[in-house]
Every structure is written in structure tokens, then in C-alpha cells.
């Protein structure tokens, strides 16, 4: 004899909707049929999945932190420096910043003082928990074929990913796009640069000597020192 343990469940879930997915074996197209459920939990009222039902389903599934993409929604108009927005599984924003003077921090032992210096134009690609940065060799308008260079900093892997170390990244759940971009730039420039990754210098020449020469001066960043890579803006749209 089987024992009914339903009452022991903390919550009772009743069937609400059933979906049946058909696939055309030749064209690989998909057709979704939806069913309502009667009081006995049996499927009734078969019909093509409606747009409203699709929206409701998407909202129901969009509950995990990995799927939430509200940080890609601007509070106001879309910022002019935003290049691309991807709301897929690994949602990210892609934006650029022009030549600017920023404060840089360096770990003791590098013999580089903390202070302000000019940095080159940059391209930023940020997910909720990961950041990639690249440099540009000019402030000219960007296109899909614009070539990228290695970002001329420490703590960056060859593919542009930033090693965050023990930096605590805290992006609020209700964060808008403008704040999302601002926070990532703060996290990046307010962390201590400590070492090169991958064994090679991210610039042409000695990176330590380069920043020793630039920090606490008004000297523009020498763009000819950037290391070009084989990637373009288009390659970042993945």
C-alpha cells in the first residue's frame, strides 16, 4: 500500500500550463503548442503559444541572478559611449572611454608612485561578475573593423580579462546601465596594479618605466607604445 505524503510538502504546486514543442526535421523550425489545465490537472484547450504567454514564461524564468539583466537598462537615454548591449545568457555591456586623466594605484615594490596620469582611449566589456578591457590607438569614431590593442596595465590576461584578485565586486540588483558602467570603471582604477600576467609586457618596452614616466605628469599617453592584437570591435560581440 502506498502512503500519500503530499501533505508533508512545504508548498503545494498545481499544474497551470503545459507546453508541447514540435520540430520540423527538415527545416529545423520550432512550433510550440500550449495547453491549459483543468481542475484534475489534465491538459485542455490546445492552442499555439501566444505572445503574452511567451512574455509571462520569460518573466517566470528570469528569476536567477545569472539571468537578470536590469543592469543593462539605462535610467535615462542610452549613453552615447555605449557600443553594444547583449542580453543573452552571459549578458554584457560594451562601451568606450576617450583619452582621460585618472588616478592609478600601484603595489609597493613596483617603484611606481600612486598618482594621476593620462591613459589611452579604452573599450570596456563587462558582465555582472567579469571585466575585459582593451586600448585604442586613437580617439577616432569606432566601427566594427576598428582594431584593438592590449590595455597597457598590470593584472590583465592576454584575452583582455581583468584579474580582480580579492576585489569585492558589488553590483546592486537594481543598478541601471549608467551606474553599472561607472562602478566597473571605479573598481578597475581603484584597485592596485601589481604584476603582469602571461609573462610578456602588455606594451612595447618596459611597462614599469612607462608608468614611472607618466604618473604625476601632464604627458599624454604614447599611443605608439600600445601592442596591437588581432581582434576588432566585431570580435567582442559574442
C-alpha positions as CSV (number, residue, x, y, z in Angstrom):
1,X,0.0,0.0,0.0
2,X,1.4,3.4,-1.0
3,X,1.3,6.2,1.5
4,X,0.2,9.7,0.4
5,X,2.8,12.1,1.6
6,X,1.5,15.1,-0.3
7,X,0.5,16.9,3.0
8,X,4.1,16.7,4.2
9,X,5.2,19.0,1.4
10,X,6.0,22.6,2.4
11,X,4.3,24.0,-0.6
12,X,1.7,22.6,-3.0
13,X,2.3,23.4,-6.7
14,X,-0.7,22.9,-9.0
15,X,-0.2,22.4,-12.8
16,X,-1.0,25.6,-14.6
17,X,0.2,25.3,-18.2
18,X,1.7,22.6,-20.4
19,X,3.9,23.1,-23.4
20,X,4.4,20.7,-26.3
21,X,7.3,21.5,-28.6
22,X,7.3,20.3,-32.2
23,X,10.3,20.4,-34.5
24,X,10.3,20.2,-38.3
25,X,13.1,17.6,-39.0
26,X,13.8,19.1,-42.4
27,X,13.8,22.8,-41.8
28,X,14.6,22.6,-38.1
29,X,11.8,25.1,-37.3
30,X,10.0,25.0,-34.0
31,X,6.3,25.2,-33.2
32,X,5.1,25.4,-29.6
33,X,1.6,24.4,-28.6
34,X,0.2,25.4,-25.2
35,X,-2.4,23.6,-23.0
36,X,-4.4,25.0,-20.1
37,X,-5.0,22.6,-17.2
38,X,-8.4,21.6,-15.7
39,X,-9.1,21.1,-12.1
40,X,-7.9,17.5,-12.3
41,X,-4.6,18.5,-13.8
42,X,-5.4,17.3,-17.3
43,X,-4.4,19.3,-20.3
44,X,-7.2,21.1,-22.2
45,X,-7.7,23.9,-24.8
46,X,-4.7,23.2,-27.0
47,X,-3.6,26.3,-28.9
48,X,-0.4,27.9,-30.3
49,X,1.7,29.6,-27.7
50,X,0.7,33.3,-27.7
51,X,3.0,36.3,-27.4
52,X,1.6,37.2,-24.0
53,X,2.1,33.6,-22.7
54,X,5.7,33.8,-24.0
55,X,6.3,37.0,-22.1
56,X,4.8,35.5,-18.9
57,X,7.0,32.5,-19.3
58,X,10.1,34.6,-19.8
59,X,9.4,36.6,-16.7
60,X,8.8,33.4,-14.7
61,X,12.2,32.0,-15.8
62,X,14.1,35.3,-15.3
63,X,14.4,34.9,-11.6
64,X,18.0,33.8,-11.1
65,X,20.8,36.4,-10.7
66,X,22.6,34.9,-13.7
67,X,19.5,35.7,-15.9
68,X,18.6,39.2,-14.6
69,X,19.7,41.9,-16.9
70,X,18.3,45.0,-15.4
71,X,21.8,46.4,-15.1
72,X,21.7,46.8,-18.9
73,X,18.7,49.2,-18.7
74,X,19.6,52.9,-18.8
75,X,17.9,55.2,-16.3
76,X,17.6,57.9,-19.0
77,X,18.7,58.0,-22.6
78,X,21.2,55.4,-23.8
79,X,24.7,56.7,-23.0
80,X,26.4,57.9,-26.2
81,X,29.6,55.9,-25.4
82,X,27.7,52.6,-25.4
83,X,28.7,50.4,-28.3
84,X,26.6,47.2,-27.8
85,X,24.2,45.5,-25.4
86,X,23.8,41.7,-25.2
87,X,21.0,40.3,-23.0
88,X,21.8,36.7,-23.6
89,X,22.9,34.1,-21.1
90,X,26.2,35.9,-20.4
91,X,24.7,39.4,-20.6
92,X,27.2,42.2,-21.0
93,X,27.6,45.9,-22.0
94,X,30.3,47.1,-24.3
95,X,31.4,50.8,-24.2
96,X,34.3,53.0,-24.8
97,X,36.0,55.9,-23.0
98,X,38.2,58.6,-24.6
99,X,41.7,59.7,-23.6
100,X,41.4,60.8,-20.0
101,X,43.4,61.5,-16.9
102,X,42.8,59.2,-14.0
103,X,44.3,58.2,-10.6
104,X,46.3,55.0,-10.7
105,X,47.3,52.9,-7.7
106,X,50.4,50.6,-7.7
107,X,51.6,47.9,-5.3
108,X,54.7,48.6,-3.3
109,X,57.7,47.0,-4.9
110,X,57.0,48.3,-8.5
111,X,58.7,51.6,-7.7
112,X,55.8,53.5,-9.4
113,X,54.2,56.2,-7.3
114,X,50.5,56.4,-7.0
115,X,49.0,59.4,-8.8
116,X,47.3,60.8,-11.8
117,X,48.3,60.0,-15.4
118,X,46.8,60.1,-18.9
119,X,45.5,56.8,-20.2
120,X,44.6,55.9,-23.8
121,X,41.1,55.5,-25.2
122,X,39.7,52.3,-24.0
123,X,37.0,49.7,-24.8
124,X,35.2,48.0,-21.8
125,X,33.3,44.8,-21.9
126,X,31.6,44.0,-18.6
127,X,29.3,41.2,-17.4
128,X,27.9,41.3,-13.9
129,X,31.0,39.5,-12.5
130,X,33.7,39.9,-15.1
131,X,35.5,42.7,-16.9
132,X,37.6,42.8,-20.1
133,X,39.5,46.0,-21.2
134,X,41.3,47.0,-24.3
135,X,43.1,50.0,-25.6
136,X,42.5,52.0,-28.8
137,X,45.3,53.8,-30.8
138,X,43.1,56.9,-31.5
139,X,40.0,58.8,-30.5
140,X,38.5,58.4,-33.9
141,X,34.9,57.2,-34.3
142,X,34.7,53.4,-33.9
143,X,33.5,50.8,-36.4
144,X,33.1,47.1,-36.3
145,X,36.6,46.8,-38.0
146,X,38.4,49.1,-35.5
147,X,41.4,47.2,-34.3
148,X,42.2,46.7,-30.6
149,X,45.4,46.8,-28.6
150,X,46.3,45.3,-25.3
151,X,45.3,47.5,-22.4
152,X,48.6,48.9,-21.0
153,X,48.2,47.9,-17.4
154,X,49.1,45.2,-15.0
155,X,46.7,42.4,-13.8
156,X,45.3,41.7,-17.3
157,X,45.3,38.4,-19.1
158,X,46.1,38.1,-22.8
159,X,42.5,38.0,-23.8
160,X,41.8,41.2,-22.0
161,X,40.1,39.8,-18.9
162,X,41.0,41.7,-15.7
163,X,42.3,39.7,-12.8
164,X,40.2,41.1,-9.9
165,X,42.1,39.3,-7.2
166,X,40.4,39.9,-3.8
167,X,38.4,42.9,-5.1
168,X,34.9,42.6,-3.8
169,X,32.6,43.3,-6.7
170,X,29.2,44.5,-5.6
171,X,26.8,45.4,-8.4
172,X,23.3,46.3,-6.9
173,X,20.4,44.3,-8.3
174,X,18.6,47.5,-9.1
175,X,21.6,49.1,-10.8
176,X,21.0,50.9,-14.1
177,X,23.3,50.9,-17.0
178,X,24.9,54.2,-16.2
179,X,25.8,53.1,-12.7
180,X,26.9,49.7,-13.9
181,X,29.5,51.3,-16.2
182,X,30.6,53.8,-13.6
183,X,31.1,51.2,-10.9
184,X,33.2,49.0,-13.2
185,X,35.5,51.9,-14.0
186,X,35.8,52.7,-10.3
187,X,36.6,49.1,-9.5
188,X,39.2,49.0,-12.2
189,X,41.1,52.2,-11.5
190,X,40.7,52.0,-7.7
191,X,42.4,48.5,-7.5
192,X,46.1,48.2,-7.0
193,X,48.1,47.2,-10.1
194,X,50.7,44.7,-9.1
195,X,52.0,42.3,-11.8
196,X,52.0,41.4,-15.5
197,X,50.2,38.2,-16.5
198,X,51.3,35.8,-19.1
199,X,55.0,36.6,-18.9
200,X,55.0,39.3,-21.7
201,X,54.8,43.0,-21.4
202,X,51.4,44.5,-22.4
203,X,53.2,47.4,-24.0
204,X,56.1,47.9,-26.3
205,X,59.1,48.2,-24.0
206,X,59.2,48.2,-20.2
207,X,55.8,48.8,-18.6
208,X,57.3,49.9,-15.3
209,X,59.4,52.5,-16.9
210,X,56.5,53.7,-19.0
211,X,54.3,54.4,-15.9
212,X,57.2,55.9,-14.0
213,X,57.5,58.4,-16.8
214,X,53.8,59.2,-17.0
215,X,52.4,59.3,-13.4
216,X,52.1,62.7,-11.9
217,X,52.9,64.5,-15.2
218,X,50.8,66.1,-17.9
219,X,52.5,64.0,-20.6
220,X,50.0,62.3,-22.9
221,X,50.0,58.5,-23.2
222,X,52.3,57.5,-26.0
223,X,49.9,55.5,-28.3
224,X,52.8,54.1,-30.3
225,X,53.7,52.1,-27.2
226,X,50.5,50.0,-27.5
227,X,50.6,46.4,-28.5
228,X,48.1,45.8,-31.3
229,X,46.2,42.5,-31.2
230,X,44.4,40.6,-34.0
231,X,40.9,41.4,-32.6
232,X,38.5,44.0,-33.7
233,X,35.3,45.5,-32.1
234,X,33.3,42.9,-34.0
235,X,35.2,40.1,-32.3
236,X,33.9,41.3,-28.9
237,X,30.3,40.9,-29.9
238,X,30.0,37.4,-28.7
